[in-house]
């Protein structure tokens, strides 16, 4: 295992104002990043859990989008007011916040199928 038990990647991508999908930056993703960083530091978790800014996670219409690794849990519509609940329930308690979880099914073509672990 690496230095951190978990990584939180928070999309901070910005699209043009007229893009119909919108973007995470316009939905205050920078404030979500800062809230995660501040709360993790306040709880003494800064060296165990890392909150990172991320480029586009290709979930623009569901922003603010975040993904937590190593579990690979995707969240959408995250607001600053959700940060403590995600930390308490998921990061500390091991139970994802279901009301924010995005059921993400990657589209895997035949050329990638052979690389799947069995």
Secondary structure, 3 states (H helix, E strand, C coil): CCCCCEEEEEECCCCCCCCCCCCCHHHCHHHHHHHHHHHHHHCCCCCCEEEEEECCCCCHHHCCCEEEECCCEEECCCCHHHHHHHHHHHHHCCCCCHHHECCCCCCCCHHHHCCCCC
